Amino acid sequence: MFYLTDTDDRPEGWGGVDSVVGSDGGALLAIDYKTGNTVWRHDWASGSGVVNQLSTAGHLVFTSNLNYLVALDAGTGKILWHTGLTGIPGAGPITYEVDGKQYVLVAAGDTMFAFALNR
């Protein structure tokens, strides 16, 4: 399932989930919504199953490759940051704001991790 949040002809976010069968790896693709062309592709060395993504208006994409939460530049696919988690995320990351500070939250195993975003 995929969806696009579009305001005033300016896409602000995208979310989706796709399932992979097999264990020969996988890839995260950025697709131009106007043309359908692949803008960039990030291949994972291994992984299978369900992987969730979150994109932000700040041009970040958050995803997981099982035990890591990864932030990528939405325009280039370059990995900007990653951190190890104590388990496999049970759902996709979310973002929220408190007192003007933006956070990313992800549940992995029996723990919830919250990370503050730099501006």
C-alpha positions as CSV (number, residue, x, y, z in Angstrom):
1,M,0.0,0.0,0.0
2,F,1.4,3.4,-1.0
3,Y,0.1,6.9,-0.5
4,L,1.2,10.5,-1.2
5,T,0.3,13.5,0.9
6,D,0.0,16.4,-1.6
7,T,-0.7,20.0,-0.6
8,D,-0.8,22.8,-3.2
9,D,0.9,20.5,-5.8
10,R,3.9,20.1,-3.5
11,P,4.3,16.6,-2.2
12,E,5.1,16.7,1.5
13,G,5.4,13.1,2.4
14,W,5.1,9.5,1.4
15,G,4.5,6.3,3.3
16,G,4.3,2.7,2.3
17,V,5.1,-0.9,3.0
18,D,6.1,-3.6,0.6
19,S,6.8,-7.2,1.2
20,V,9.7,-9.2,-0.1
21,V,9.8,-12.9,-0.5
22,G,13.2,-14.6,-0.3
23,S,16.5,-13.8,1.4
24,D,18.7,-12.4,-1.5
25,G,18.5,-8.9,-0.3
26,G,16.3,-6.0,-1.2
27,A,16.4,-2.3,-2.2
28,L,14.8,1.0,-1.3
29,L,13.8,3.0,-4.4
30,A,12.9,6.6,-4.8
31,I,10.4,7.0,-7.6
32,D,9.5,10.3,-9.3
33,Y,5.8,10.5,-8.9
34,K,5.4,12.5,-12.1
35,T,7.3,10.2,-14.4
36,G,7.5,6.9,-12.6
37,N,11.3,6.9,-13.1
38,T,13.6,5.7,-10.4
39,V,15.5,8.7,-9.0
40,W,17.8,6.6,-6.8
41,R,18.2,3.1,-5.4
42,H,19.8,1.9,-2.2
43,D,20.5,-1.8,-2.2
44,W,20.6,-3.7,1.1
45,A,23.1,-6.5,1.4
46,S,20.6,-8.8,3.1
47,G,17.1,-8.6,4.4
48,S,13.6,-9.8,3.8
49,G,10.1,-9.4,5.1
50,V,8.3,-6.1,5.7
51,V,10.2,-2.9,5.9
52,N,8.5,0.4,6.7
53,Q,9.5,3.9,5.6
54,L,8.7,7.5,6.7
55,S,9.5,10.6,4.6
56,T,9.4,14.1,6.0
57,A,8.9,17.6,4.6
58,G,12.5,18.1,5.7
59,H,13.7,15.8,2.9
60,L,14.6,12.9,5.1
61,V,13.6,9.2,4.7
62,F,13.7,6.9,7.7
63,T,13.7,3.2,7.3
64,S,15.0,0.1,9.0
65,N,17.2,-2.8,7.8
66,L,16.1,-5.0,10.7
67,N,18.3,-4.0,13.7
68,Y,19.1,-0.5,12.5
69,L,17.1,2.7,12.1
70,V,18.5,4.6,9.1
71,A,18.0,8.2,7.9
72,L,18.6,8.9,4.2
73,D,18.6,12.1,2.2
74,A,15.4,12.0,0.2
75,G,17.0,13.6,-2.8
76,T,20.1,11.5,-3.2
77,G,19.5,8.3,-1.1
78,K,22.8,9.0,0.8
79,I,22.8,7.6,4.3
80,L,23.0,10.5,6.8
81,W,22.7,8.7,10.1
82,H,22.0,5.3,11.6
83,T,21.7,3.7,15.0
84,G,21.5,0.2,16.3
85,L,18.3,-1.0,17.9
86,T,17.8,-3.8,20.5
87,G,15.2,-5.6,18.3
88,I,13.4,-5.6,15.0
89,P,11.0,-2.7,14.6
90,G,7.4,-3.8,14.9
91,A,6.1,-0.9,12.8
92,G,7.3,2.1,10.9
93,P,8.8,5.1,12.5
94,I,6.7,8.2,13.3
95,T,7.5,11.8,13.8
96,Y,6.1,14.3,16.3
97,E,6.9,17.8,17.7
98,V,7.1,18.9,21.3
99,D,7.9,22.5,22.3
100,G,9.2,23.3,18.8
101,K,11.6,20.3,18.6
102,Q,11.0,17.4,16.1
103,Y,11.4,13.8,17.2
104,V,11.4,10.4,15.4
105,L,10.0,7.5,17.4
106,V,10.3,3.8,16.6
107,A,9.3,0.7,18.6
108,A,11.8,-2.2,18.4
109,G,11.3,-5.4,20.4
110,D,9.9,-4.3,23.8
111,T,11.5,-0.8,23.7
112,M,10.5,2.6,22.2
113,F,13.3,4.8,21.0
114,A,12.9,8.6,20.5
115,F,15.5,10.7,18.7
116,A,15.6,14.5,18.4
117,L,16.3,15.9,14.9
118,N,18.8,18.6,14.4
119,R,17.7,21.6,12.5
